Amino acid sequence: MFDQLLKQNEAMMKSMQSMMDMNAFEEATKPMATLLEMQRSMLETMAEQQTALTTELMSDCLDEARAVCQCESMPEMMEIHKKYLSKYQEKMAELAKQNAQSMTQMSEETLGLIKKNTEAMAKSFKK
């Protein structure tokens, strides 16, 4: 019985050593690294879109201020402000649409990656 325990312990130690191999560790963390890279890429894209939008909005705001300063009547000023707000609303809606598309794409890629890794894990358990 003692010999059997020693053999089981040896087998378990060999199994643990093989699991602690750097290649095995890299393989085990590969899906997480891929997910993190996807998230980084998406966040980078969204930050670029928002930066571009902020620059455009500041430019539009300055243009509106210049136009308002040249107004001679309140109705004319209100019309300029109405056009500015309409343009602002369109740009914000477009950004929201782009962000939703990015999130949807990220979700689909994440689900695909999870499905692929789950299937690979299931195959390894069947062996």
Secondary structure, DSSP 8 states (H G I E B T S, - for coil): -HHHHHHHHHHHHHHHHHHTSHHHHHHHHHHHHHHHHHHHHHHHHHHHHHHHHHHHHHHHHHHHHHHHHT--SHHHHHHHHHHHHHHHHHHHHHHHHHHHHHHHHHHHHHHHHHHHHHHHHHHHHH-
